[in-house]
Amino acid sequence: MSAQSWTTQRFTHPAAWLLGACGLAALLSGCGLSNSIVSTNKTPVYQNERFQSDDTFSRLFDGPVDEVCEAARRTLLSQGYVITSAPGGSVSGRKRFQPDGEVHVEITFNVVCVPDGRNDQVTTAYVSAQQDRYALKKNPNSASLGVSALGSISVPLSSSDDSLVKVASETIPAGAFYDRFFSLMQRLAYERAADK
């Protein structure tokens, strides 16, 4: 048997393929590569939740719940937010942005006013804002033409059905964004109280 025919037989025999695959699997597991491919070492998101009192999702205001929530409503309206609901003790608003031609961003604000202190003359406002990001997805249209000799042919057309697809959603983290909201809310609450 020539060297060439022996080589061909060696690599085409099913048992050789099976042994080679088993050897490769054993090598990967021995080196720990198979585990590192499957698992990731990223910290779970909930581990970043600190639940500490220095987070700025809330602020204390002088005044009853109705007045503080009204200040929150006026703050959102003054910045172009559309109020989607305002039942007693809470306000929700939404605003849309388009940073570029194929990206759409929507911010939804939720404010909850809770009485604090004696005679409910102090109120804590809890605020959370969620940012949703959408991308434009293009779906080109095509039409089928029947040709007797060839059958059906699909021909792309120039028009397309475009749709927005949500690609990301997150709660905006505590920081300067909320500080600016609370500052304007405080000023509006003070102005309303001074007018009375």
Secondary structure, DSSP 8 states (H G I E B T S, - for coil): --HHHHHHHHHHSHHHHHHHHHHHHHHHHHHTHHHHHH------GGGG----TT--SEEEEES-HHHHHHHHHHHHHHTT-EEEE--TTEEEEEEEEEEETTEEEEEEEEEEEEEESGGG-EEEEEEEEEEEEEEEEEEEEEEEEEETTTEEEEEEEEEEEEEEEEEEEEE--SSHHHHHHHHHHHHHHHHHHHH-
